[in-house]
Amino acid sequence: MCLSVYLSLLLLVSCHQQQQVTSDPHVLRNQSANTTAATMFHNNNNDECDSVMKLNATDRCAFVKNTPDCSMEDGFINYLYEAFCLLPPNLTPLTITLCIIWLLFLFVILGLTASKFFCPNLSAISTCLHLTHNVAGVTFLALGNGAPDIFSAIAAFSHPHTAGLAVGALFGAGIFVTTVVAGSVALVKPFAVASRPFLRDVSFYMVAVFWTFLMLYRGTTTLSETFGYLALYVVYVVTVIISAYIYNRQKHSVNSDVRNIAQIPEFHSSDSSDDDVPCLNSGAIQQEYESEYRPLLPYSESTSQILLSSLNPVDNRKWRRKSWSWRVLKVVKTPVEVLLLLCIPVVDPDKEDKNWRRPLNCFHLISSPLVCVFAFQSGKYGDHMIQEQFPLWLLTLLLGFFLSAIVFCTTTNDRPPKYHPLFALLGFIVSAVLISAAASEVVSLLHMLGVVLSLSNTVLGLTLLAWGNSIGDCFSDITIARQGYPRMAISACFGGIIFNMLFGVGLGCLVQMLTTKSDVQFEEAGLLTWILAGALGLSLVLSFIFVPLSRFHLGRAYGIFLIIFYCIFLLIALLTEFGTIH
């Protein structure tokens, strides 16, 4: 509801501004001056595309065509050209509405790819590598949960004018998660937070925020500083592992000293580690669920039946139990899920057959490489010719057919091959490429909306991009809290955003340095950026002070305080964007 009201206000402001431009007699008398100014803009290669809204409506298409900054080479679609050249100016509200619908659809693609394909394959890879829960949680699991944020930040940093989107999204998501999500968890399930993990995560996050603030204040960062920025997360991972090891040693020594005592209530205090929280064993639940409906007599499906059942994303038993809202959302997502199932393999170590689907997995050897060729760097290699004679996609198709025929002839339907874990690596690569492509489209689309609505990239990042990337974490953390695991939810709130900020900014700067062969130069930070950084730092400092004073108990009063804090911050940010606060 808040998102729809916010977009409606922006749409009304944009239409009102456009009507003023076309009806003001002073503006009409200066049309020739605007045309002359447009010609001057075309002769300057350093023009910014944001200047297009200062021109007359009839001159905007020519400006977009002739200004290099409006090329938007990072996405499949040049949204600025679509907005100013294909559709007439009087249909601007329709253009914005269609773009917002397409933006929501892109967020659905990001969420489905990350949750249904990227995360399960990462989990399978960590299982095959025999990683501990601590290492997997702060590396592979954090990468899976933060994939949309990280790829969106990398895509935004690839262009200097959209770097504000990355800063706004990472800082905005940080404020949203540490206030709204954490406050909602406290409202749903008041609890005593684990003291040492909480202080550890907040401390590392404050260091990361302060470091980012220094980079924005100086307006530049070097290669050595970027590597140091990434190394901070390595230090965080090592700290998590060491603290878990020390805690387990202490727990083992206490249990050995009081082995004859049935229960030790002192150990469930606020000093316990986040590893003390029981995990949801989805594998055991899945096996129990499947065994309940397992047929009594032996039954083997044909190859065509396996293929059709593998492409059906709807569970009939789950469909009957769910609400109508879940069913409507499932109908919307089903076509996307079917397309993704055709392109991305998924390996599930918890299943008895490891999710081996022989006909579909063989088809993946054809479709997955083709998807990588056409989606990598927004289709840059889709029309690439090898020695100007042979198309790359055709070579990929022939190799895929060859590998698929070999696998189909050397395997059976009921038993996965020994190299089946390699399909998890293939699924990880393909899903990463698709997430990167969708993130690039999101960044390009938001940049166009910022130009049309005369909004800065920072405010678009802290609102639309931050909400879109964080809404999934919000619902999942609240669900985990309702199931009785609030410590796990609050740990995910702080642990995940540390990874997103350090890797989002660090990898984004590193990619830009490798592309431009020079240090990263940030645009001059405005008042909104400092409000954003100050609000995030203030929320962390307040949590660092008030939570220990309340003996690490997060109650409903503190949850209401966090949500009110975010509403006040959002109001101040919007007033600053619209010029009310100078």
Secondary structure as UniProt FT lines:
FT   HELIX           2..23
FT   HELIX           25..29
FT   HELIX           31..42
FT   TURN            45..46
FT   HELIX           49..54
FT   HELIX           57..59
FT   HELIX           60..66
FT   HELIX           68..70
FT   TURN            73..74
FT   HELIX           79..81
FT   HELIX           82..86
FT   HELIX           89..91
FT   HELIX           92..112
FT   HELIX           113..118
FT   HELIX           119..128
FT   TURN            129..130
FT   HELIX           133..136
FT   HELIX           137..141
FT   HELIX           142..145
FT   HELIX           147..157
FT   HELIX           160..162
FT   HELIX           163..175
FT   HELIX           176..181
FT   HELIX           182..188
FT   STRAND          191..192
FT   HELIX           195..218
FT   STRAND          220..221
FT   HELIX           223..257
FT   TURN            258..260
FT   HELIX           265..268
FT   TURN            270..271
FT   HELIX           274..276
FT   HELIX           282..292
FT   HELIX           303..310
FT   HELIX           316..321
FT   HELIX           324..343
FT   TURN            349..350
FT   TURN            352..355
FT   HELIX           358..375
FT   TURN            376..383
FT   STRAND          385..386
FT   TURN            387..389
FT   STRAND          390..391
FT   HELIX           392..410
FT   TURN            418..420
FT   HELIX           421..452
FT   TURN            453..454
FT   HELIX           457..460
FT   HELIX           461..465
FT   HELIX           466..482
FT   TURN            483..484
FT   HELIX           486..516
FT   STRAND          520..521
FT   HELIX           527..549
FT   TURN            550..552
FT   STRAND          553..554
FT   HELIX           556..577
FT   TURN            578..579
//
